[in-house]
Amino acid sequence: MARRAETIELAVLGLLHEGPMHGYELRKRLNLMLGWGRVLSYGSLYPTLKKMLRATLIEEAVGDPTLITRRPRIVYQVTEAGHAEFERLMAEVGPTAWEDDNFDIRFAFFGRTDMEIRLRVLEGRRTRLQERLDRVQTDLARTQKEVDRYAGELQRHGVESVEREVRWLSDLINAERANPAPAPEHTE
């Protein structure tokens, strides 16, 4: 549970680097980033926002005063402490950077990350997936005769999906090395 909250915090900080947003907009953008398999509820978002407010990573501001509504919309914006925390989190290159729960979010903000860090995260992810692929292929070879046709197809589909992601990562790594993107600009 704590890892999911940290992933949401990273995503919120990254999105707020683009500019202030209200909770509804943050949730909509986060759900687009997380993908169809990991929908974020308001019950997960707002406690995370409250925690980030207490930690002074973000702050509240009143939304557009020209919009007439029953109550003013609260808009969240990143603070200096939030900028620093985002940069710290994006600079981490250990196993949490390439695990399933965190990789997609980090990848979405690679444009603000140093090339060496991007490469280390991509290589770590590829290594982790290759290890998983090797293990699954070994298990598949051993159990092929024991499973029915549908279970076998599901296993084959899983292997093909991981193989495709490993190829994609290899292509990204090769492109990064051949044509490194310029260092990200730090706006403060």
C-alpha distance (Angstrom), angle and dihedral (degrees) to the residues before:
residue distance angle dihedral
M1 . . .
A2 3.80 . .
R3 3.81 90.6 .
R4 3.81 90.9 54.6
A5 3.82 90.5 50.7
E6 3.81 90.0 50.5
T7 3.80 90.4 50.0
I8 3.81 90.5 50.6
E9 3.82 89.9 48.6
L10 3.80 91.2 52.2
A11 3.80 91.0 48.8
V12 3.82 93.2 47.5
L13 3.80 91.8 49.4
G14 3.79 90.9 48.1
L15 3.80 93.3 49.4
L16 3.79 93.3 46.0
H17 3.80 89.0 54.9
E18 3.81 84.2 71.2
G19 3.79 90.6 56.6
P20 3.81 142.8 -70.7
M21 3.82 117.0 -44.9
H22 3.78 137.3 180.0
G23 3.81 122.6 -125.0
Y24 3.80 96.3 -98.0
E25 3.80 92.2 52.6
L26 3.82 91.7 45.7
R27 3.81 91.4 51.7
K28 3.80 92.2 48.1
R29 3.81 92.6 49.6
L30 3.82 92.7 43.7
N31 3.79 91.4 52.2
L32 3.79 89.6 52.1
M33 3.81 89.6 51.0
L34 3.79 95.8 44.5
G35 3.78 93.2 49.5
W36 3.76 132.5 -136.9
G37 3.79 94.9 -59.7
R38 3.80 96.9 59.3
V39 3.79 111.2 44.2
L40 3.81 115.1 -177.8
S41 3.79 118.4 -138.3
Y42 3.78 127.4 -151.7
G43 3.81 85.4 -115.6
S44 3.81 88.3 66.5
L45 3.79 98.3 36.8
Y46 3.80 102.8 50.2
P47 3.83 97.2 49.5
T48 3.81 87.4 50.6
L49 3.81 90.9 49.8
K50 3.83 90.5 49.4
K51 3.81 90.5 50.0
M52 3.81 90.5 49.2
L53 3.82 90.4 49.2
R54 3.83 90.6 53.0
A55 3.81 89.5 49.4
T56 3.85 89.2 49.2
L57 3.81 91.6 -124.3
I58 3.79 89.1 126.4
E59 3.78 135.8 15.9
E60 3.78 136.2 -152.9
A61 3.76 124.8 -114.6
V62 3.78 130.4 177.1
G63 3.79 112.7 -100.6
D64 3.80 127.2 -121.9
P65 3.83 106.3 -37.7
T66 3.82 91.5 -154.4
L67 3.80 90.4 68.5
I68 3.78 109.3 87.8
T69 3.77 110.9 -147.2
R70 3.78 135.0 146.7
R71 3.76 90.5 -97.1
P72 3.79 132.8 9.7
R73 3.79 116.2 -95.8
I74 3.77 115.2 -118.4
V75 3.77 112.2 -127.6
Y76 3.79 121.5 -161.8
Q77 3.77 124.2 -144.6
V78 3.78 132.5 -178.9
T79 3.82 119.6 -106.5
E80 3.80 129.2 -147.9
A81 3.81 87.9 -96.6
G82 3.81 88.2 51.6
H83 3.80 91.5 51.6
A84 3.80 90.0 51.6
E85 3.81 92.5 46.9
F86 3.82 91.5 49.4
E87 3.80 91.2 51.9
R88 3.82 90.8 47.1
L89 3.80 92.7 50.3
M90 3.80 93.0 46.1
A91 3.82 90.8 50.2
E92 3.83 92.6 57.5
V93 3.78 111.4 107.3
G94 3.80 102.7 176.9
P95 3.81 127.6 113.1
T96 3.82 94.5 -73.3
A97 3.82 88.1 63.6
W98 3.80 93.3 64.6
E99 3.79 102.3 31.8
D100 3.80 119.0 114.3
D101 3.82 94.9 -105.6
N102 3.78 95.6 54.3
F103 3.79 110.5 24.4
D104 3.81 98.8 80.0
I105 3.79 93.2 51.6
R106 3.79 92.6 47.1
F107 3.80 90.6 47.1
A108 3.81 90.8 53.4
F109 3.83 88.5 61.4
F110 3.81 98.3 41.1
G111 3.80 89.5 115.7
R112 3.80 87.4 73.5
T113 3.80 94.5 46.9
D114 3.79 131.3 92.1
M115 3.82 115.1 -105.4
E116 3.82 94.4 -119.5
I117 3.79 90.6 54.2
R118 3.81 91.4 46.8
L119 3.80 90.4 51.7
R120 3.80 93.7 48.2
V121 3.81 91.5 49.7
L122 3.82 93.0 46.4
E123 3.81 91.7 47.3
G124 3.80 91.5 46.6
R125 3.79 90.9 50.7
R126 3.81 91.9 47.7
T127 3.83 91.8 49.0
R128 3.81 91.5 48.6
L129 3.80 92.2 49.4
Q130 3.81 92.5 45.2
E131 3.82 89.4 53.5
R132 3.79 89.6 49.4
L133 3.80 91.1 46.9
D134 3.80 92.8 50.7
R135 3.80 90.7 49.9
V136 3.81 93.5 47.7
Q137 3.81 93.0 46.8
T138 3.81 90.4 51.3
D139 3.81 91.0 48.9
L140 3.80 90.7 45.4
A141 3.79 92.4 53.4
R142 3.81 90.5 50.3
T143 3.79 97.2 45.8
Q144 3.82 100.8 35.3
K145 3.81 92.8 103.1
E146 3.81 93.1 44.8
V147 3.81 99.5 55.8
D148 3.77 129.9 72.3
R149 3.77 123.3 -115.8
Y150 3.82 96.0 -91.1
A151 3.78 95.6 48.3
G152 3.79 88.3 48.4
E153 3.82 91.2 51.1
L154 3.80 90.4 49.9
Q155 3.80 90.6 51.7
R156 3.80 91.1 47.5
H157 3.79 90.4 50.0
G158 3.81 90.3 52.1
V159 3.80 91.6 50.5
E160 3.80 92.1 49.0
S161 3.81 91.5 49.1
V162 3.80 92.7 52.7
E163 3.81 91.8 44.3
R164 3.81 89.2 52.6
E165 3.82 91.8 50.4
V166 3.83 91.6 48.2
R167 3.83 89.5 52.8
W168 3.81 90.6 47.2
L169 3.81 91.2 50.8
S170 3.81 91.3 47.6
D171 3.81 89.8 51.9
L172 3.82 90.7 49.5
I173 3.80 92.0 48.9
N174 3.81 92.1 48.8
A175 3.81 91.6 47.7
E176 3.80 91.3 47.8
R177 3.79 91.7 52.1
A178 3.81 93.4 44.4
N179 3.79 96.6 46.0
P180 3.81 112.3 15.0
A181 3.77 114.9 -159.5
P182 3.79 115.4 -122.4
A183 3.79 117.9 -91.9
P184 3.78 111.8 -84.2
E185 3.77 118.7 -99.0
H186 3.79 113.8 -117.9
T187 3.77 111.7 -141.8
E188 3.75 115.5 -162.3
